[in-house]
Amino acid sequence: MLGLSAYAIWLLCTLAEASVVVCSLVRGSFRKYLALNLYMIGSVVVSVLRYWVFASYGYASDQYAFCYYYSDVLLTICLYFALTNLYAHVFEEMAAEKNIRFSAILLLVGTAAFSLAIVLQSSHRFTTRFFVEVSQNLNFVGLVLTYILWGAVFKLRETRTQLIQLVLALGLYFSLFAASFALRNLYPPASDLLKNMDPIIGCVLPLTWAYAFWRVPSDARLRPAGLAVVPR
Amino acid sequence: MIAGIIFACSVVFLLQFFVSYCRSLIAASSKQVLSPEVRDVTGISASASGEDFQRVMQLLHLCPETPEDRSRIQAVGAYFGLLNFMRSTVARVVPSLRAWTDAERAHCAYFAAVALERRIAFSRDLLAQQMDA
């Protein structure tokens, strides 16, 4: 059974995801950041699907657990493609889109195989354990890729404020989830508490992206060196 | 072992992304010039200092909220809290870090003053609309 606050966060998160799409449509950025918007549409659909499974079978059911973890992995894979979209924007002058996509798919398959190998060695609860392991690893690889992209933003002196904020928001999201999944593996008794935190963390990305699309003009510029933690 | 490494790296990356994200929010407001009346109200004359932040935030909470700036102000408030924590712990040992946290706290205060200016303008517009109606 979920509390009122959990329902409220769930609803808020779904509305925030929908608002990203609306904001980018209104500001004319929908096609420019197509993969990001498709990911957000996917997130809304998954939210509705999860609610349907939850209402039909209950929170503690195997069906809900399977639906939750399976859709989570699928969404993380979609977010990979959103990330490659951001890579394509940063490297657009180099016309390296094909190479970026190929590398991302290779990395994705490698991460899944690595997670499978770990789970096959150690677990009797194969399915759920595999999804937790794959989610942790995918989030971490996503985080590393976002960090590399952030490095490229610095190196190439990317100045588009909107793009910079989209990248930073993605980094925040990946690092929060990677830390949460890793902590679940490190300290299993905290799993339930951390699982309840997921919807709150899940709100970070749609809220920050909606802000970037709505409030930051597409032609706004920023000096990336001024954002470094260590002054340059 | 792998989970431990992932956790440690994630926390370090999280801090870096959080600081950079907050700085990107603050950067936009640093170019704006404060009006003389906001300077009078906040007591920020030439340049802001970290000590001004709490006072400006109190003034900010007296004005009606605009939905767009709420999450931004919360994020910068959390960033200010992080800077205060660093200032009272690590920066005591590393003097250069103290100068950096002081400069960042001042930027946060200036950001809050710019947000106050926006909220005052928003309140005036609201009042004007009500008068017209």
Interface residues (C-beta under 8 A of the other chain):
Chain A: I118 Q136 N137 F140 L143 T146 Y147 W150 T161 I164 Q165 L168 A169 G171 L172 F174 S175 L176 A178 A179 F181 A182 L183 N185 L186 L207 T208 Y211 W214 R215 V216 A220 L222 R223 G226 L227 A228 V229 P231
Chain B: I2 A3 G4 I6 F7 C9 S10 V11 F13 L14 L15 Q16 F17 F18 V19 S20 Y21 R23 S24 A27 A28 E68 S71 R72 W100
